[in-house]
Amino acid sequence: MADYKDPENTILMELKGGTVVIELLPEIAPEHCARMKSLARSGAYDNVVFHRVIDGFMAQTGDVANGNTSKNFNMGRAGTGGSDMPDLPAEFSGIPHDRGTLGAARSQNPNSANSQFFINFSDNHFLNRQYTVYGRVVSGMEHVDAITRGEPPREPDVMISVKVAADAAA
């Protein structure tokens, strides 16, 4: 296993081009980090599409109800679902939405984040204090940059697998 600063709070996301390493920020957004780890550990994020990818803005994924290409996939509904767990309360902070940060996707209700998230392609500071930041890409951003664009993409990329680094040692 690679030498990660905090393997329990590091996510390994396998994309078609390679591995994206995400450092979670549990001291900033503990409930969002716990949810991501829970869904990763259950395999819920595996084979889920990037359903909304806007050049210069962000790549959104994580609809485990409708976006899983190997289970109940419905591209027309991808982006409208979540997990079977309750929605999360907002955990807004002063952490800016910089390039490579992970933000919790939600509806107009600030306390509606569930399983969906986005990775910022650029600094999107207009989102600051409006969407929960709970992680940042520490390596592999070039693989995120290569995700197929579209709302939805004609042939969407998927998260092949998403694991907690502490579990990947086995």
N, CA and C atoms as a LAMMPS dump frame, in Angstrom:
ITEM: TIMESTEP
0
ITEM: NUMBER OF ATOMS
510
ITEM: BOX BOUNDS ff ff ff
-5.0000000000000000e+02 5.0000000000000000e+02
-5.0000000000000000e+02 5.0000000000000000e+02
-5.0000000000000000e+02 5.0000000000000000e+02
ITEM: ATOMS id mol type element x y z
1 1 1 N 0.841 -1.19 0
2 1 2 C 0 0 0
3 1 3 C 0.883 1.249 0
4 2 1 N 0.447 2.24 -0.731
5 2 2 C 1.171 3.508 -0.745
6 2 3 C 1.146 4.122 0.652
7 3 1 N 1.993 5.085 0.856
8 3 2 C 2.114 5.718 2.167
9 3 3 C 1.196 6.94 2.236
10 4 1 N -0.023 6.755 2.741
11 4 2 C -0.971 7.846 2.863
12 4 3 C -0.894 8.43 4.263
13 5 1 N -1.075 9.752 4.345
14 5 2 C -1 10.453 5.629
15 5 3 C -2.005 9.884 6.632
16 6 1 N -3.222 9.625 6.179
17 6 2 C -4.291 9.109 7.037
18 6 3 C -5.135 8.132 6.218
19 7 1 N -4.711 6.862 6.133
20 7 2 C -5.418 5.895 5.28
21 7 3 C -6.908 5.761 5.595
22 8 1 N -7.311 5.958 6.834
23 8 2 C -8.72 5.853 7.206
24 8 3 C -9.544 6.991 6.602
25 9 1 N -8.899 8.089 6.279
26 9 2 C -9.59 9.243 5.697
27 9 3 C -9.039 9.587 4.319
28 10 1 N -8.666 8.544 3.588
29 10 2 C -8.205 8.684 2.208
30 10 3 C -9.065 7.778 1.332
31 11 1 N -9.571 8.347 0.248
32 11 2 C -10.407 7.613 -0.707
33 11 3 C -9.591 7.354 -1.966
34 12 1 N -9.686 6.122 -2.47
35 12 2 C -9.047 5.747 -3.727
36 12 3 C -10.15 5.516 -4.754
37 13 1 N -10.241 6.414 -5.71
38 13 2 C -11.258 6.339 -6.753
39 13 3 C -10.585 5.901 -8.05
40 14 1 N -11.01 4.758 -8.548
41 14 2 C -10.429 4.228 -9.781
42 14 3 C -11.257 4.707 -10.968
43 15 1 N -10.617 5.465 -11.869
44 15 2 C -11.255 5.915 -13.101
45 15 3 C -10.568 5.237 -14.279
46 16 1 N -11.081 5.428 -15.484
47 16 2 C -10.521 4.745 -16.647
48 16 3 C -9.044 5.072 -16.849
49 17 1 N -8.615 6.255 -16.485
50 17 2 C -7.227 6.652 -16.688
51 17 3 C -6.288 6.304 -15.554
52 18 1 N -6.828 5.978 -14.384
53 18 2 C -5.994 5.674 -13.232
54 18 3 C -6.662 6.061 -11.927
55 19 1 N -5.876 6.054 -10.874
56 19 2 C -6.398 6.273 -9.525
57 19 3 C -6.371 7.748 -9.135
58 20 1 N -7.482 8.192 -8.56
59 20 2 C -7.599 9.523 -7.984
60 20 3 C -7.557 9.335 -6.47
61 21 1 N -6.63 10.007 -5.803
62 21 2 C -6.498 9.917 -4.352
63 21 3 C -7.125 11.172 -3.746
64 22 1 N -8.097 10.938 -2.863
65 22 2 C -8.839 12.034 -2.233
66 22 3 C -8.604 11.994 -0.731
67 23 1 N -8.148 13.117 -0.195
68 23 2 C -7.964 13.266 1.248
69 23 3 C -9.262 13.845 1.813
70 24 1 N -9.912 13.092 2.694
71 24 2 C -11.123 13.582 3.341
72 24 3 C -10.777 14.561 4.454
73 25 1 N -11.72 15.413 4.806
74 25 2 C -11.517 16.447 5.825
75 25 3 C -12.506 16.245 6.975
76 26 1 N -12.316 15.177 7.776
77 26 2 C -13.284 14.877 8.837
78 26 3 C -13.358 15.943 9.921
79 27 1 N -12.301 16.723 10.096
80 27 2 C -12.337 17.779 11.105
81 27 3 C -13.223 18.939 10.642
82 28 1 N -13.491 19.03 9.333
83 28 2 C -14.317 20.089 8.755
84 28 3 C -15.758 19.624 8.571
85 29 1 N -15.927 18.406 8.048
86 29 2 C -17.264 17.886 7.729
87 29 3 C -17.345 16.402 8.1
88 30 1 N -17.413 16.112 9.4
89 30 2 C -17.356 14.718 9.846
90 30 3 C -18.479 13.827 9.311
91 31 1 N -19.708 14.351 9.219
92 31 2 C -20.817 13.509 8.764
93 31 3 C -20.714 13.185 7.275
94 32 1 N -20.286 14.153 6.463
95 32 2 C -20.12 13.911 5.032
96 32 3 C -18.996 12.907 4.786
97 33 1 N -17.905 13.022 5.535
98 33 2 C -16.791 12.082 5.385
99 33 3 C -17.213 10.669 5.794
100 34 1 N -17.938 10.564 6.901
101 34 2 C -18.408 9.25 7.356
102 34 3 C -19.339 8.628 6.318
103 35 1 N -20.194 9.429 5.702
104 35 2 C -21.11 8.915 4.685
105 35 3 C -20.333 8.394 3.474
106 36 1 N -19.335 9.165 3.024
107 36 2 C -18.575 8.717 1.861
108 36 3 C -17.86 7.401 2.16
109 37 1 N -17.293 7.287 3.336
110 37 2 C -16.593 6.047 3.705
111 37 3 C -17.571 4.881 3.795
112 38 1 N -18.737 5.117 4.349
113 38 2 C -19.748 4.069 4.463
114 38 3 C -20.176 3.576 3.082
115 39 1 N -20.454 4.5 2.172
116 39 2 C -20.878 4.116 0.822
117 39 3 C -19.741 3.44 0.06
118 40 1 N -18.521 3.92 0.257
119 40 2 C -17.369 3.283 -0.399
120 40 3 C -17.194 1.861 0.118
121 41 1 N -17.275 1.705 1.426
122 41 2 C -17.074 0.377 2.023
123 41 3 C -18.165 -0.615 1.597
124 42 1 N -19.349 -0.134 1.323
125 42 2 C -20.437 -1.031 0.908
126 42 3 C -20.386 -1.329 -0.591
127 43 1 N -19.51 -0.637 -1.322
128 43 2 C -19.419 -0.821 -2.771
129 43 3 C -20.455 -0.031 -3.542
130 44 1 N -21.203 0.835 -2.856
131 44 2 C -22.3 1.571 -3.492
132 44 3 C -21.835 2.506 -4.606
133 45 1 N -20.614 3.04 -4.512
134 45 2 C -20.12 3.97 -5.528
135 45 3 C -19.523 3.263 -6.746
136 46 1 N -19.247 1.977 -6.651
137 46 2 C -18.641 1.249 -7.772
138 46 3 C -19.593 1.247 -8.964
139 47 1 N -19.063 1.582 -10.129
140 47 2 C -19.807 1.604 -11.408
141 47 3 C -20.839 2.72 -11.513
142 48 1 N -20.718 3.763 -10.71
143 48 2 C -21.644 4.896 -10.778
144 48 3 C -21.085 5.942 -11.752
145 49 1 N -21.967 6.456 -12.614
146 49 2 C -21.564 7.395 -13.664
147 49 3 C -21.357 8.816 -13.146
148 50 1 N -20.575 9.563 -13.923
149 50 2 C -20.496 11.018 -13.784
150 50 3 C -21.609 11.541 -14.689
151 51 1 N -22.712 11.987 -14.087
152 51 2 C -23.913 12.334 -14.839
153 51 3 C -23.994 13.799 -15.263
154 52 1 N -23.154 14.636 -14.674
155 52 2 C -23.173 16.073 -14.979
156 52 3 C -21.738 16.568 -14.922
157 53 1 N -21.193 16.878 -16.099
158 53 2 C -19.781 17.255 -16.184
159 53 3 C -19.685 18.523 -17.033
160 54 1 N -19.395 19.632 -16.385
161 54 2 C -19.389 20.935 -17.044
162 54 3 C -17.954 21.452 -17.13
163 55 1 N -17.477 21.626 -18.366
164 55 2 C -16.116 22.076 -18.607
165 55 3 C -15.84 23.387 -17.869
166 56 1 N -14.711 23.454 -17.188
167 56 2 C -14.331 24.653 -16.45
168 56 3 C -15.046 24.811 -15.121
169 57 1 N -15.944 23.893 -14.789
170 57 2 C -16.723 24.008 -13.552
171 57 3 C -16.505 22.785 -12.664
172 58 1 N -17.195 21.657 -12.969
173 58 2 C -17.088 20.502 -12.078
174 58 3 C -17.594 19.231 -12.747
175 59 1 N -17.274 18.091 -12.104
176 59 2 C -17.761 16.765 -12.502
177 59 3 C -18.57 16.215 -11.34
178 60 1 N -19.846 15.894 -11.592
179 60 2 C -20.743 15.421 -10.534
180 60 3 C -21.074 13.948 -10.717
181 61 1 N -21.112 13.214 -9.612
182 61 2 C -21.38 11.783 -9.592
183 61 3 C -22.003 11.414 -8.248
184 62 1 N -22.172 10.119 -8.021
185 62 2 C -22.585 9.654 -6.705
186 62 3 C -24.04 9.288 -6.543
187 63 1 N -24.834 9.32 -7.65
188 63 2 C -26.23 8.901 -7.542
189 63 3 C -26.253 7.375 -7.512
190 64 1 N -26.221 6.815 -6.321
191 64 2 C -26.136 5.361 -6.165
192 64 3 C -27.472 4.674 -6.467
193 65 1 N -28.57 5.424 -6.487
194 65 2 C -29.888 4.847 -6.778
195 65 3 C -30.118 4.676 -8.281
196 66 1 N -29.733 5.68 -9.07
197 66 2 C -30.047 5.675 -10.502
198 66 3 C -28.835 5.657 -11.421
199 67 1 N -27.651 5.905 -10.878
200 67 2 C -26.469 6.064 -11.718
201 67 3 C -25.529 4.879 -11.785
202 68 1 N -25.912 3.754 -11.189
203 68 2 C -25.04 2.575 -11.173
204 68 3 C -25.267 1.762 -12.444
205 69 1 N -24.258 1.678 -13.299
206 69 2 C -24.399 0.999 -14.594
207 69 3 C -24.604 -0.502 -14.464
208 70 1 N -24.396 -1.06 -13.293
209 70 2 C -24.57 -2.503 -13.124
210 70 3 C -25.799 -2.861 -12.276
211 71 1 N -26.582 -1.81 -11.892
212 71 2 C -27.749 -2.087 -11.036
213 71 3 C -28.774 -0.955 -11.155
214 72 1 N -29.93 -1.251 -11.724
215 72 2 C -31.022 -0.275 -11.84
216 72 3 C -30.621 1.025 -12.532
217 73 1 N -29.726 0.937 -13.536
218 73 2 C -29.226 2.143 -14.206
219 73 3 C -30.331 2.824 -15.001
220 74 1 N -30.411 4.157 -14.823
221 74 2 C -31.372 4.957 -15.563
222 74 3 C -30.742 6.323 -15.794
223 75 1 N -30.094 6.508 -16.965
224 75 2 C -29.396 7.765 -17.232
225 75 3 C -30.349 8.951 -17.2
226 76 1 N -31.596 8.738 -17.573
227 76 2 C -32.569 9.828 -17.536
228 76 3 C -32.87 10.313 -16.124
229 77 1 N -32.648 9.454 -15.145
230 77 2 C -32.902 9.821 -13.746
231 77 3 C -31.609 10.052 -12.958
232 78 1 N -30.462 9.733 -13.565
233 78 2 C -29.183 9.921 -12.866
234 78 3 C -29.054 11.382 -12.442
235 79 1 N -28.751 11.569 -11.187
236 79 2 C -28.657 12.909 -10.622
237 79 3 C -29.86 13.278 -9.779
238 80 1 N -30.871 12.416 -9.77
239 80 2 C -32.076 12.705 -8.986
240 80 3 C -32.166 11.869 -7.719
241 81 1 N -31.268 10.907 -7.555
242 81 2 C -31.36 10.001 -6.417
243 81 3 C -30.212 10.119 -5.441
244 82 1 N -30.298 9.311 -4.416
245 82 2 C -29.266 9.256 -3.394
246 82 3 C -29.164 7.841 -2.885
247 83 1 N -28.789 7.715 -1.641
248 83 2 C -28.696 6.398 -1.005
249 83 3 C -29.968 6.167 -0.188
250 84 1 N -30.036 5.011 0.466
251 84 2 C -31.192 4.743 1.328
252 84 3 C -30.988 5.305 2.738
253 85 1 N -29.9 6.031 2.947
254 85 2 C -29.64 6.665 4.239
255 85 3 C -30.255 8.063 4.26
256 86 1 N -30.49 8.607 5.448
257 86 2 C -31.097 9.943 5.519
258 86 3 C -30.163 11.032 4.986
259 87 1 N -30.77 12.136 4.543
260 87 2 C -29.979 13.273 4.086
261 87 3 C -29.123 13.813 5.229
262 88 1 N -28.077 14.532 4.85
263 88 2 C -27.119 15.067 5.82
264 88 3 C -27.352 16.554 6.069
265 89 1 N -27.11 16.999 7.293
266 89 2 C -27.17 18.44 7.558
267 89 3 C -25.951 19.115 6.922
268 90 1 N -26.129 20.335 6.49
269 90 2 C -25.023 21.097 5.908
270 90 3 C -23.888 21.217 6.921
271 91 1 N -22.667 21.138 6.421
272 91 2 C -21.47 21.35 7.248
273 91 3 C -20.61 22.39 6.537
274 92 1 N -21.181 23.586 6.377
275 92 2 C -20.488 24.661 5.68
276 92 3 C -19.286 25.113 6.499
277 93 1 N -18.253 25.551 5.796
278 93 2 C -17.026 26.002 6.456
279 93 3 C -16.378 27.096 5.622
280 94 1 N -15.254 27.561 6.094
281 94 2 C -14.49 28.564 5.369
282 94 3 C -13.55 27.964 4.337
283 95 1 N -13.555 26.632 4.194
284 95 2 C -12.693 25.989 3.194
285 95 3 C -13.217 26.37 1.81
286 96 1 N -12.389 26.988 0.955
287 96 2 C -12.883 27.42 -0.354
288 96 3 C -13.038 26.268 -1.342
289 97 1 N -13.938 26.466 -2.287
290 97 2 C -14.136 25.508 -3.384
291 97 3 C -13.051 25.753 -4.427
292 98 1 N -11.851 25.285 -4.127
293 98 2 C -10.716 25.411 -5.032
294 98 3 C -10.686 24.234 -5.997
295 99 1 N -9.878 24.344 -7.024
296 99 2 C -9.677 23.243 -7.967
297 99 3 C -9.309 21.977 -7.194
298 100 1 N -10.003 20.886 -7.485
299 100 2 C -9.699 19.61 -6.853
300 100 3 C -10.436 19.338 -5.561
301 101 1 N -11.204 20.304 -5.064
302 101 2 C -11.953 20.026 -3.833
303 101 3 C -13.219 19.249 -4.154
304 102 1 N -13.667 18.518 -3.154
305 102 2 C -14.87 17.692 -3.234
306 102 3 C -15.98 18.453 -2.535
307 103 1 N -17.103 18.624 -3.215
308 103 2 C -18.246 19.293 -2.629
309 103 3 C -19.453 18.376 -2.613
310 104 1 N -20.292 18.54 -1.609
311 104 2 C -21.52 17.753 -1.496
312 104 3 C -22.58 18.363 -2.404
313 105 1 N -23.108 17.548 -3.323
314 105 2 C -24.21 18.003 -4.172
315 105 3 C -25.509 17.917 -3.363
316 106 1 N -26.418 18.841 -3.635
317 106 2 C -27.673 18.893 -2.892
318 106 3 C -28.717 19.61 -3.724
319 107 1 N -29.957 19.595 -3.236
320 107 2 C -31.032 20.361 -3.874
321 107 3 C -30.983 21.79 -3.316
322 108 1 N -32.062 22.545 -3.509
323 108 2 C -32.123 23.908 -2.949
324 108 3 C -32.054 23.907 -1.424
325 109 1 N -32.472 22.796 -0.819
326 109 2 C -32.429 22.673 0.639
327 109 3 C -30.981 22.425 1.072
328 110 1 N -30.399 23.307 1.882
329 110 2 C -29 23.133 2.297
330 110 3 C -28.74 21.82 3.047
331 111 1 N -29.79 21.239 3.627
332 111 2 C -29.637 20.007 4.405
333 111 3 C -30.112 18.774 3.633
334 112 1 N -29.887 18.769 2.314
335 112 2 C -30.379 17.674 1.477
336 112 3 C -29.271 16.843 0.827
337 113 1 N -28.013 17.073 1.191
338 113 2 C -26.93 16.259 0.622
339 113 3 C -27.103 14.818 1.089
340 114 1 N -26.75 13.866 0.213
341 114 2 C -26.903 12.467 0.575
342 114 3 C -25.69 11.679 0.094
343 115 1 N -25.679 11.262 -1.164
344 115 2 C -24.568 10.46 -1.68
345 115 3 C -23.837 11.152 -2.817
346 116 1 N -24.475 12.127 -3.459
347 116 2 C -23.865 12.767 -4.622
348 116 3 C -22.823 13.8 -4.214
349 117 1 N -21.809 13.911 -5.067
350 117 2 C -20.747 14.883 -4.827
351 117 3 C -20.183 15.353 -6.153
352 118 1 N -19.39 16.406 -6.088
353 118 2 C -18.743 16.917 -7.291
354 118 3 C -17.287 17.246 -6.97
355 119 1 N -16.48 17.206 -8.027
356 119 2 C -15.07 17.589 -7.93
357 119 3 C -14.898 18.83 -8.803
358 120 1 N -14.373 19.888 -8.224
359 120 2 C -14.203 21.154 -8.937
360 120 3 C -13.035 21.086 -9.921
361 121 1 N -13.311 21.475 -11.176
362 121 2 C -12.256 21.573 -12.189
363 121 3 C -11.441 22.848 -12.013
364 122 1 N -12.049 23.863 -11.403
365 122 2 C -11.377 25.152 -11.216
366 122 3 C -11.811 25.741 -9.883
367 123 1 N -11.237 26.876 -9.537
368 123 2 C -11.647 27.558 -8.311
369 123 3 C -13.064 28.094 -8.531
370 124 1 N -13.996 27.646 -7.724
371 124 2 C -15.409 28.047 -7.842
372 124 3 C -15.853 28.696 -6.54
373 125 1 N -15.246 29.825 -6.224
374 125 2 C -15.467 30.457 -4.93
375 125 3 C -16.887 30.974 -4.728
376 126 1 N -17.67 31.107 -5.812
377 126 2 C -19.066 31.521 -5.649
378 126 3 C -19.874 30.461 -4.905
379 127 1 N -19.324 29.236 -4.772
380 127 2 C -19.979 28.163 -4.024
381 127 3 C -19.625 28.177 -2.528
382 128 1 N -18.628 28.975 -2.167
383 128 2 C -18.156 28.988 -0.775
384 128 3 C -19.297 29.251 0.2
385 129 1 N -19.28 28.477 1.297
386 129 2 C -20.261 28.587 2.385
387 129 3 C -21.7 28.296 1.942
388 130 1 N -21.86 27.693 0.74
389 130 2 C -23.185 27.308 0.253
390 130 3 C -23.274 25.808 0.004
391 131 1 N -22.127 25.173 -0.175
392 131 2 C -22.029 23.728 -0.389
393 131 3 C -20.908 23.217 0.496
394 132 1 N -21.115 22.065 1.11
395 132 2 C -20.134 21.499 2.025
396 132 3 C -18.916 20.982 1.269
397 133 1 N -17.733 21.453 1.661
398 133 2 C -16.466 20.915 1.159
399 133 3 C -16.024 19.854 2.161
400 134 1 N -15.71 18.636 1.668
401 134 2 C -15.3 17.604 2.623
402 134 3 C -14.124 16.761 2.168
403 135 1 N -13.454 17.192 1.118
404 135 2 C -12.265 16.472 0.671
405 135 3 C -11.552 17.24 -0.419
406 136 1 N -10.348 16.737 -0.759
407 136 2 C -9.593 17.352 -1.856
408 136 3 C -8.761 16.276 -2.542
409 137 1 N -8.645 16.4 -3.849
410 137 2 C -7.81 15.5 -4.633
411 137 3 C -6.36 15.834 -4.342
412 138 1 N -5.591 14.831 -3.92
413 138 2 C -4.166 15.053 -3.642
414 138 3 C -3.279 14.447 -4.726
415 139 1 N -3.825 13.536 -5.528
416 139 2 C -3.127 13.066 -6.725
417 139 3 C -4.131 12.445 -7.686
418 140 1 N -3.792 12.516 -8.971
419 140 2 C -4.662 11.962 -9.997
420 140 3 C -5.66 12.947 -10.574
421 141 1 N -5.469 14.244 -10.348
422 141 2 C -6.42 15.228 -10.888
423 141 3 C -6.456 15.169 -12.417
424 142 1 N -5.374 14.727 -13.034
425 142 2 C -5.375 14.601 -14.497
426 142 3 C -6.43 13.599 -14.97
427 143 1 N -6.749 12.604 -14.139
428 143 2 C -7.789 11.628 -14.492
429 143 3 C -9.18 12.255 -14.372
430 144 1 N -9.348 13.14 -13.397
431 144 2 C -10.608 13.878 -13.257
432 144 3 C -10.771 14.812 -14.461
433 145 1 N -9.684 15.491 -14.837
434 145 2 C -9.734 16.413 -15.98
435 145 3 C -10.128 15.701 -17.272
436 146 1 N -9.88 14.4 -17.363
437 146 2 C -10.164 13.632 -18.581
438 146 3 C -11.585 13.073 -18.641
439 147 1 N -12.407 13.315 -17.603
440 147 2 C -13.782 12.809 -17.588
441 147 3 C -14.577 13.446 -18.734
442 148 1 N -15.358 12.634 -19.43
443 148 2 C -16.172 13.08 -20.56
444 148 3 C -17.204 14.111 -20.116
445 149 1 N -17.254 15.226 -20.858
446 149 2 C -18.171 16.322 -20.537
447 149 3 C -19.576 16.049 -21.055
448 150 1 N -20.558 16.714 -20.413
449 150 2 C -21.944 16.661 -20.858
450 150 3 C -22.907 16.726 -19.693
451 151 1 N -24.14 17.112 -20.007
452 151 2 C -25.221 17.189 -19.004
453 151 3 C -26.468 16.481 -19.526
454 152 1 N -26.537 15.199 -19.61
455 152 2 C -25.508 14.215 -19.245
456 152 3 C -24.557 13.943 -20.422
457 153 1 N -23.404 13.361 -20.134
458 153 2 C -22.498 12.972 -21.219
459 153 3 C -23.148 11.867 -22.068
460 154 1 N -22.873 11.879 -23.35
461 154 2 C -23.436 10.863 -24.242
462 154 3 C -22.951 9.471 -23.845
463 155 1 N -21.66 9.365 -23.538
464 155 2 C -21.084 8.104 -23.054
465 155 3 C -20.357 8.407 -21.748
466 156 1 N -21.085 8.387 -20.643
467 156 2 C -20.516 8.835 -19.363
468 156 3 C -19.421 7.914 -18.828
469 157 1 N -18.445 8.551 -18.196
470 157 2 C -17.413 7.815 -17.468
471 157 3 C -17.999 7.336 -16.151
472 158 1 N -17.398 6.295 -15.595
473 158 2 C -17.852 5.747 -14.318
474 158 3 C -16.718 5.723 -13.308
475 159 1 N -17.117 5.693 -12.052
476 159 2 C -16.164 5.387 -10.992
477 159 3 C -16.089 3.858 -10.984
478 160 1 N -15.005 3.312 -11.455
479 160 2 C -14.865 1.862 -11.55
480 160 3 C -14.938 1.255 -10.151
481 161 1 N -14.198 1.851 -9.233
482 161 2 C -14.282 1.44 -7.834
483 161 3 C -13.906 2.611 -6.947
484 162 1 N -14.457 2.597 -5.738
485 162 2 C -14.171 3.623 -4.731
486 162 3 C -13.937 2.888 -3.436
487 163 1 N -12.742 3.076 -2.865
488 163 2 C -12.363 2.36 -1.641
489 163 3 C -11.74 3.311 -0.631
490 164 1 N -11.814 2.926 0.634
491 164 2 C -11.092 3.631 1.69
492 164 3 C -9.681 3.027 1.684
493 165 1 N -8.662 3.864 1.666
494 165 2 C -7.283 3.378 1.552
495 165 3 C -6.924 2.391 2.651
496 166 1 N -7.455 2.59 3.855
497 166 2 C -7.16 1.673 4.973
498 166 3 C -7.615 0.248 4.666
499 167 1 N -8.665 0.119 3.828
500 167 2 C -9.195 -1.195 3.474
501 167 3 C -8.484 -1.808 2.282
502 168 1 N -7.807 -0.99 1.494
503 168 2 C -7.176 -1.444 0.268
504 168 3 C -5.87 -2.2 0.529
505 169 1 N -5.403 -2.156 1.766
506 169 2 C -4.13 -2.827 2.103
507 169 3 C -4.253 -4.344 2.022
508 170 1 N -5.443 -4.834 2.247
509 170 2 C -5.662 -6.294 2.272
510 170 3 C -5.585 -6.905 0.894
